């Protein structure tokens, strides 16, 4: 039988994602791809996948699924502040599993993923990558056109995630030395492309006010609530043009909408600014009710922020450390790890509450 | 209006040729799109990831880890000087369309009434229009077809339909569109084509039309529509079948 992870209980919105569908936007195809490319990269790294493989992982939102292992063994990489436990056999008591590291699970075991704390997403990578078909160069799920991933939709009960290997490779488990620092403070944006569609007062409102993430926040975008941004005489509408990731459009109502992974390729609302690519992952991690501010920087500053972040990401991957194997659990270590996890959760909450 | 380079963060910038929908503006967009593709095929413009044409601007995506805006912009500006000479790839296609069924041509009577011309003349004018794909977007595979005969120019419907069937052929403003999926929509429905604008069974070639293509419609009966639809259900159409000329 082919190796797979069976979904016994789905999470709130689990989708298969890789880095996204590149090269087809001219045909109207949104890129989709992981909302948080940093966590995707780290999850793949602890699972043993190299960056050039562009392995597909499971993106989980708010609450993760329960998965039954139907393979001799599988190595998973779990990254993000998510509750996880291992159920060794039917009816056995769940044993907590720490996140931000790899684990090797064996046939018949269940990985029970719970709530995600303080951020919107967490990632579960598998060694070799989730083996769904490639469509237009990517395995990413784009639910609005029902393509990519597993039948183009979020996971449901009874689904099976195909695994490329029947057994995990023999090596030590890996863990992050520390949770990745996504940064804090105002979200940095580059003004434009339609900066001239806003008055000076409109720009001052945008960068001088606090905005709250509304309930309308998903993979396509985040609608913010807060002070209304004033358009110039050029008005809120434009003849549709292309949309970059992190573009912030402002329709006539005056409230900003950040466009994220599942954004349409083109749109007809004026865009006041674009989120710096280094600050896009932390924007994608925002939850409804969180407060943010925006601050303007230049293109060159945004480029150098991104390069600095990429150096830190490479260092985090180079600095992965061996983690204790699953078998010999020592209660003292477990206790300490739980304490550390608790601290980690608080740190995440603080970053993202601003 | 002169060409402007507009900031779109640190992974893209927009080369804007104008603020309106016009043939000369879109031709310049497509020329630059083609010129950049040729440069990339020749191994130049390292770091450009993809380019996305729209009605009046080209969005250039780049990887800030392998190039910079400061390095790329002069290289793109150099292409603009000679860009006009490059003819963008342009296929000519003819798509079958059934106008002769009330189920498909839901707004034909309304369009005839608003424009003051007969239903038959509305169909003739749509068939006589030579369209150019100015942009594919809003939904995967949705072509924006410019070149609609002037007497048919109308604003969008006052209240959009909640559900427009897939493959509906519709008009509004100076354009025609074909809906790739069932979706909400405010355009006037004149007919339906059996040819899907987006067929995932074709994999990477899922979309039927690309920016720059020239398109005409051919009138078919309901019987021919049904026969072609049955064929499409069995296996996806090879787009080549509808291509009259390739570059």
Interface residues (C-beta under 8 A of the other chain):
Chain A: X22 X23 X24 X25 X26 X27 X28 X29 X30 X135 X136 X137 X145 X147 X189 X190 X191 X192 X193 X194 X195 X238 X239 X240 X241 X242 X243 X244 X245 X246 X247 X264 X265 X266 X267 X271 X274 X275 X276 X277 X278 X299 X300 X302 X303 X305 X306 X307 X310
Chain B: X6 X7 X8 X9 X10 X11 X12 X13 X14 X16 X19 X20 X21 X33 X49 X50 X51 X52 X53 X54 X55 X56 X57 X58 X59 X61 X64 X65 X68 X69 X70 X135 X136 X137 X138 X139 X140 X141 X142 X180 X181 X198 X200 X203 X204 X206 X207 X210 X211
